[in-house]
Amino acid sequence: MTRVIIDKALYRDGKRGSCGDLSDELDILRAAGSSTDFLWIGLKDPTMAELEHVNDELGLGLHPLAIEDAVSGRQRAKIELYGRNVFVVLKTLSYVEATSDIETGALMVHVGQHFVLTIRRGELSPLAGVRKGLEDDPAKLALGPMAALHAVMDRVVDQYTEIDVEVARDVDEIEEAVFSEGLVSSDTIYRLKREVLEFRRAITPLITPLRMLHTSPRSPVPDDELRLLFRDVDDHLHFVADRIESYDGLLTSVLSANLAKISVQQNSDMRKISAWVAIAAVPTMIAGIYGMNFDNMPELRWHYGYFIVVGVMVAACATLFATFKKVKWL
């Protein structure tokens, strides 16, 4: 069991205390502890057998479906109630500066009477800063296990806000490039649009269940102050979600504008090619006529025939060039 446990802590009256055997500590809390005292256990990439062993050993009472979802890691963001236990799935995100990609991880949180169990999948869900920040605020920590859940969700949503800034900058750069003199590869716009879609898939499913935590009579959050804190997280999530929707619409418009710009550029290129072909056709035609080798072609015997024909070629080409230049084909 110790292989998958990456952190553990006992919190009493808003302060972190020494933590001995997990099973014994949890039994003591259940027998005589305050309702806001709790044990916080952190796991990383547990197998089904390991998570079931932790559940049985500590008597957490996790629902089999919640255990299955926590192990698979391939779940949409959600909040589910299993009796007195709360199961939360969060999608953690990381922005890769070099490629403008958004990488996705998963973080599961089980909250029950006197315990918080966090399960990390992958490397994109660090919680050390969350614990430290919460431990520096004893008044909030004294609100119990739901305070830990709020701290985790608040940190994840703050990550969304940070990534939103990076994505907004990428969108602005592409928009500026499209409406400048140069051309932008459609692949670049499609790639960013795909990353925005990945961003939206991580956020959108969480909106409704998060609202439930601070508005619904079914909410497992017992404290009014905590409900206000969850409402603040909900506000930040809505802010990011609204901006993502605007990015998606803007990128669709930018893509259409870029395709139209490419089409106009191609039409311009075709006009130039056609104009030069027409100019080249005149001397080609004249040279072809006088290259047919008929006997009865008096111009071939004129003293100034060659100069006249060359002059006609130059004049015709110059006239066509001036005409095409006037109509902006060249």
Disulfide bonds with the S-S distance in Angstrom:
none
